[in-house]
Amino acid sequence: MTTQGAQRISWKQRLRQYRWLIVGLLFVTAVVNNLDRQTLSVLAPTLRETLGISAVEYSYVVSSFLAAYTVGYLFAGSALDRLGVKLGLTLAIGFWSLASGLHILATGWFGLAVMRFLLGLGESFNTPAAIKAIAEWVPSRERGLCIAIYNNGFVVGSILAPPLVSLIALHFGWHWSFILTALLGAMLLYLWWKYYDSPETSARLCESERTYILKNRATEEENNSVSLWRLIRHPVCASFIVSRFLTDCFSYFFNFWLPDYFQTARGFSLALLGMVGWIPYLLADIGGPVGGAISDWLVRRGWNPLRARLRLMLLSALLMPLGIAAVRTDDAWLSLALLSIMYAAQMCWMVNQLSILSECFPRKAVARVIAATAVGGGIGGILATVLTGRAVASYGYVPVFTAMSVLHVTAFAVVAWAVRARRTSADLNGD
């Protein structure tokens, strides 16, 4: 048998392996998860007019989601450990789907903020549950691809939101957009409960694949001896807490404010937003994998991994000043193009910063390091969202884009210094 033929058989066998259905199911949870949160963003100008919500009050609504999301991230892991992935995520999907449907009861900014807070609490469980499920089902040498597939689900949700939500709102009213996301959540709840089980108990898993999964999982050492405080004090971890504090707000801005920018500052109708509003998210869906693939290619060419990741982060940071031109040009389509490039650069930045964290710390510490840096990003997102609301209300979007254009360069300087002066993994292990 030829090597090519063996490869074809190998891929056919892989597609029949049940763990890839689990990865696909996790991808769907990410799509629905982000579609739920993006519904408000697409409808922001409509709701602000209908419910009489100012830009400052809208910032409070968005911040309530981020506050709940950040708080929920702190205890979601321990709750999932006690309940298990299947029951824990089942409850979370049901909770956030109900919260999404309850948005139709809001009559002002405060009621909307309460619903967003509940939505944030429920959705905060999704990523910890997905990472835990991948750790249960997927051997370590396949996890990078699986996590990338899962993460791309969020971007797909952002791509689907503008055309789908605007179409429903224009034909049936804004209430039905939230009802639709609640119904999609109910369908996801059914699929998750029916098809997900642990590898030990799944009746759909053949014995050979079960043995393969459990054998590889048993060989991985699980040692949690490194304290969280010791990890946070590590210069690389501390630098990425600062980095995410400064730069995660960019993603939150694109998710929560970009549709409002195009409708209020560029004059896009809801119908036009539905037609073209997905373009920045499509570019982001390309920018992340391409940025990761290029840095991997540099590593294969003999570059030091950290040097390769830093080069891609530097390139991303240098593209961010495009925002200064994007907000000042009179051409709305040029603005759309420049902002799409910026969002692609942001995804490239995020992929490579997560790669650096995985390469600077032992595997046993990576999850807690990422959680600690994510909290920094959440706090930065809350602060930036409130400031954005006040800036937009008083001065428009020009100062917002101008400020965001320099944040990545500042963050890169902090990270580059810390990576060059980092301690080794042996420092953390006490060797």
C-alpha positions in Angstrom: 0.0 0.0 0.0 1.3 3.4 -0.9 1.9 6.1 1.7 -0.7 8.3 0.0 -3.2 5.5 0.3 -2.4 4.9 3.9 -2.9 8.6 4.5 -6.4 8.5 2.9 -7.4 5.5 5.1 -6.0 7.3 8.1 -8.2 10.4 7.4 -11.3 8.3 6.8 -10.7 6.5 10.1 -10.2 9.8 11.9 -13.5 11.1 10.6 -15.2 8.0 12.0 -13.7 8.6 15.4 -16.3 9.7 18.0 -14.0 12.3 19.6 -14.2 14.4 16.5 -18.0 14.6 16.8 -17.4 15.8 20.4 -15.1 18.6 19.0 -17.8 19.5 16.4 -20.4 19.7 19.2 -18.1 22.0 21.2 -17.7 24.1 18.0 -21.5 24.5 17.8 -21.7 25.6 21.5 -19.2 28.4 20.7 -21.2 29.5 17.6 -24.5 29.7 19.6 -22.7 31.2 22.6 -21.3 34.2 20.6 -24.5 34.5 18.5 -26.4 35.1 21.7 -24.1 37.9 22.9 -23.8 39.5 19.4 -27.5 39.8 19.1 -27.5 42.9 21.3 -24.6 44.4 19.4 -26.4 44.2 16.1 -29.6 45.6 17.6 -27.8 48.3 19.7 -28.9 51.4 17.7 -32.5 50.0 17.4 -32.7 49.3 21.1 -31.1 52.6 22.1 -33.8 54.4 20.0 -36.7 52.2 21.0 -35.9 52.0 24.8 -34.4 55.5 25.0 -30.9 54.3 26.0 -27.9 56.7 25.8 -24.4 55.7 24.9 -23.3 55.9 28.5 -26.2 53.7 29.6 -25.4 51.3 26.8 -21.9 51.0 28.2 -23.4 50.1 31.6 -25.4 47.3 29.9 -22.3 45.9 28.1 -20.2 46.2 31.3 -22.8 44.2 33.3 -22.2 41.3 30.9 -18.4 41.6 31.2 -18.6 41.8 35.0 -20.6 38.7 35.2 -18.4 36.9 32.7 -15.3 37.8 34.6 -16.8 36.8 38.0 -18.2 33.6 36.5 -14.8 32.6 35.1 -13.4 32.6 38.6 -15.7 29.8 39.9 -16.8 28.0 36.8 -13.9 25.6 36.8 -14.5 24.4 40.4 -18.2 24.0 39.7 -17.6 22.0 36.6 -15.2 19.8 38.6 -18.0 19.0 41.1 -20.8 18.6 38.6 -19.0 17.1 35.7 -18.8 18.5 32.2 -22.1 17.1 30.9 -24.4 18.3 33.8 -22.4 21.5 34.3 -22.7 22.7 30.7 -26.3 21.5 30.4 -27.3 23.8 33.3 -25.2 26.6 31.8 -26.8 26.3 28.3 -30.2 26.2 29.8 -29.5 29.2 32.0 -28.0 31.4 29.3 -30.7 30.5 26.8 -33.4 31.5 29.3 -31.6 34.7 30.0 -31.4 35.4 26.2 -35.1 34.9 25.8 -35.9 37.2 28.8 -34.3 40.1 27.0 -37.7 40.7 25.4 -39.0 41.9 28.8 -36.6 44.8 29.1 -38.2 48.2 29.0 -35.1 50.3 29.7 -31.3 50.1 30.2 -31.5 48.7 33.8 -33.6 45.8 32.8 -31.4 45.1 29.9 -28.3 45.2 32.1 -29.9 42.7 34.5 -30.5 40.3 31.6 -27.0 40.8 30.2 -25.6 40.0 33.7 -27.5 36.7 33.8 -26.4 35.9 30.2 -22.7 36.6 31.2 -22.9 34.3 34.2 -24.3 31.5 32.1 -21.9 31.9 29.2 -18.8 32.1 31.4 -19.1 28.4 31.8 -18.7 27.6 28.2 -15.0 27.9 27.6 -13.9 26.2 30.9 -16.3 23.3 30.1 -15.0 23.0 26.5 -11.4 23.0 27.5 -12.2 20.4 30.2 -14.1 18.3 27.7 -11.2 18.4 25.2 -8.8 17.4 27.9 -11.1 14.4 28.7 -11.6 13.3 25.1 -8.5 14.4 23.1 -4.9 13.2 23.5 -2.5 16.1 24.0 -0.9 15.8 20.6 -4.3 16.6 19.0 -5.5 19.3 21.3 -4.0 22.3 19.6 -6.1 21.7 16.4 -9.2 20.9 18.5 -8.9 24.1 20.6 -8.5 26.1 17.3 -11.6 24.5 15.9 -13.5 25.3 19.1 -12.3 29.0 19.2 -13.2 29.5 15.6 -16.8 28.8 16.6 -16.9 32.2 18.3 -15.9 34.0 15.2 -18.4 32.1 13.1 -21.1 33.2 15.6 -20.0 36.8 15.0 -20.1 36.3 11.2 -23.7 34.9 11.4 -25.1 37.5 13.7 -25.3 40.6 11.5 -27.2 39.0 8.6 -29.3 36.7 10.7 -30.3 39.1 13.5 -31.0 42.0 11.2 -33.1 39.8 8.9 -35.3 38.6 11.8 -35.5 42.1 13.3 -36.5 43.8 10.0 -39.2 41.2 9.2 -40.6 40.3 12.6 -39.3 42.9 15.1 -36.3 43.0 17.5 -38.0 40.8 20.1 -37.9 37.8 17.8 -34.1 38.0 17.4 -33.7 37.2 21.1 -36.4 34.5 20.9 -34.5 32.9 18.0 -31.3 32.7 20.0 -33.2 31.2 23.0 -34.6 28.5 20.7 -31.2 27.8 19.2 -30.0 27.4 22.8 -32.8 24.9 23.5 -31.8 22.9 20.4 -28.1 22.9 21.5 -29.2 21.8 25.0 -30.9 18.7 23.5 -27.9 17.9 21.3 -25.4 18.3 24.2 -27.4 16.1 26.6 -28.0 13.4 24.0 -24.5 13.1 22.5 -22.1 14.0 25.3 -20.8 11.6 27.8 -17.4 11.0 29.3 -15.1 8.5 27.4 -15.5 6.1 30.3 -19.3 5.9 30.0 -20.1 6.7 26.4 -22.0 3.9 24.7 -21.2 5.3 21.2 -17.5 5.0 21.6 -15.8 1.8 20.3 -13.5 0.0 22.6 -10.4 0.6 20.6 -10.9 4.4 20.6 -11.8 4.3 24.3 -8.6 2.5 25.1 -6.6 4.9 23.0 -8.1 8.0 24.8 -7.8 6.6 28.3 -4.3 5.3 27.8 -3.0 8.6 26.5 -4.8 10.5 29.2 -3.3 8.2 31.9 0.2 9.0 30.8 -0.2 12.8 31.3 1.0 13.9 34.7 -1.5 16.1 36.6 0.4 18.0 39.2 -1.1 21.1 40.7 1.7 21.8 43.2 2.5 25.3 41.8 0.5 27.9 43.7 -1.6 30.5 41.8 0.2 33.3 43.7 3.6 32.0 42.5 2.3 31.9 38.9 1.0 35.4 39.1 4.3 36.7 40.4 6.1 35.1 37.4 7.2 38.1 35.2 5.7 36.5 32.0 2.4 35.9 33.6 2.3 39.4 35.2 3.2 40.9 31.8 0.4 39.1 30.1 -2.1 40.2 32.7 -1.0 43.7 31.8 -1.1 42.9 28.1 -4.6 41.5 28.2 -5.8 44.3 30.4 -4.7 46.7 27.6 -5.6 44.7 24.5 -8.6 42.4 25.2 -10.8 45.5 25.2 -10.2 45.7 21.4 -12.1 42.4 20.9 -14.9 43.6 23.2 -15.1 46.8 21.3 -15.5 45.0 18.0 -18.1 42.7 19.5 -20.2 45.3 21.3 -19.6 48.7 19.6 -18.7 48.1 16.0 -22.3 47.7 14.7 -23.2 50.8 16.5 -20.3 52.7 15.0 -21.3 51.8 11.4 -24.9 52.7 12.0 -24.5 55.9 14.0 -21.2 57.3 12.7 -21.3 55.9 9.1 -25.0 55.9 8.4 -25.4 52.2 7.7 -29.0 51.0 7.9 -29.8 47.8 9.7 -30.3 46.1 6.3 -26.9 47.3 5.1 -25.3 46.2 8.3 -26.7 42.8 7.8 -25.2 42.6 4.3 -21.6 43.7 5.2 -21.3 43.7 9.0 -19.9 40.2 9.0 -16.8 41.1 6.9 -14.6 42.2 9.9 -15.4 38.9 11.7 -14.6 36.9 8.6 -11.2 38.5 8.4 -10.7 37.8 12.1 -11.5 34.1 11.4 -8.7 34.1 8.8 -6.2 36.3 10.8 -6.0 34.0 13.8 -5.2 30.7 12.1 -2.9 32.4 9.5 -1.0 34.2 12.3 -0.6 30.9 14.2 0.4 29.0 11.0 3.0 31.6 10.1 4.7 31.5 13.5 4.6 27.7 13.4 6.2 27.8 9.9 9.0 30.1 11.3 9.6 27.6 14.1 9.9 24.8 11.6 12.4 26.9 9.7 14.6 26.9 12.8 13.4 30.1 14.7 13.2 30.1 18.4 9.4 29.6 19.2 9.2 32.7 21.5 11.0 34.8 18.9 8.6 33.7 16.2 5.5 34.4 18.3 6.9 37.8 19.3 7.5 38.8 15.6 3.9 38.1 14.7 2.7 40.0 17.8 4.9 43.0 16.8 3.5 42.9 13.2 0.0 42.9 14.7 0.8 45.8 17.0 2.2 47.8 14.1 -1.1 47.4 12.1 -3.2 48.9 14.9 -2.6 52.6 14.1 -4.7 51.9 11.0 -7.5 52.8 13.3 -6.5 56.4 13.2 -7.1 56.5 9.5 -10.2 54.3 9.7 -12.1 56.7 11.9 -11.0 59.9 10.0 -11.5 58.9 6.4 -14.7 60.1 4.6 -14.9 56.8 2.8 -17.1 54.4 4.8 -15.9 51.4 2.7 -12.3 52.2 3.3 -13.0 52.4 7.0 -14.7 49.0 6.9 -11.6 47.6 5.1 -9.1 49.1 7.5 -11.1 47.9 10.6 -11.3 44.4 9.1 -7.5 44.3 8.8 -7.2 45.5 12.4 -9.5 42.8 13.7 -7.5 40.1 11.8 -4.4 41.5 13.4 -6.1 41.3 16.8 -6.8 37.6 16.3 -3.2 37.0 15.2 -2.1 38.8 18.4 -4.3 36.7 20.6 -3.3 33.3 19.1 0.4 34.1 19.5 0.1 35.4 23.0 -1.7 32.2 24.1 1.1 30.2 22.4 3.8 32.1 24.3 2.0 31.3 27.6 1.9 27.6 26.7 5.6 27.7 25.9 6.8 29.6 28.9 5.0 27.5 31.6 4.8 23.8 32.3 1.6 22.1 31.1 0.3 21.7 34.6 0.2 25.4 35.1 -1.0 26.7 31.7 -4.8 26.6 32.4 -4.4 28.6 35.6 -2.1 31.1 34.0 -4.6 31.7 31.1 -7.4 32.1 33.7 -5.4 34.7 35.6 -4.6 36.6 32.4 -8.2 36.4 31.3 -9.3 38.1 34.5 -7.0 40.9 33.7 -8.6 41.1 30.2 -12.0 41.2 31.7 -11.2 44.0 34.1 -9.7 46.0 31.3 -12.7 45.3 29.1 -15.1 46.6 31.8 -13.1 49.8 32.3 -12.7 50.4 28.6 -16.4 49.8 27.9 -17.5 52.4 30.5 -14.9 54.9 29.2 -16.0 54.2 25.6 -19.6 55.0 26.4 -18.6 58.4 27.9 -16.3 59.2 25.1 -18.8 58.3 22.4 -21.5 60.4 24.1 -19.2 63.5 24.5 -16.8 63.3 21.6 -17.7 60.5 19.2 -15.6 57.6 18.1 -12.4 59.5 17.0 -10.7 59.5 20.5 -11.7 55.9 21.1 -10.0 54.6 17.9 -7.0 56.8 18.5 -6.5 55.4 22.0 -6.9 51.8 20.9 -4.3 52.3 18.1 -1.4 52.6 20.6 -2.4 50.0 23.2 -0.9 47.0 21.5 2.5 48.7 21.0 2.6 49.5 24.7 1.5 45.9 25.6 4.2 44.5 23.2 6.9 46.4 24.9 5.9 45.0 28.3 5.6 41.4 27.0 8.9 41.5 25.0 10.8 42.7 28.1 9.2 40.0 30.3 9.8 37.2 27.8 13.5 38.1 27.4 14.0 38.3 31.2 11.7 35.3 32.0 12.5 32.5 34.4 12.6 29.0 33.2 10.0 26.3 33.8 12.4 24.8 36.3 11.9 28.0 38.4 8.3 27.1 38.7 8.8 23.5 39.4 11.3 24.2 42.1 14.1 22.3 40.3 
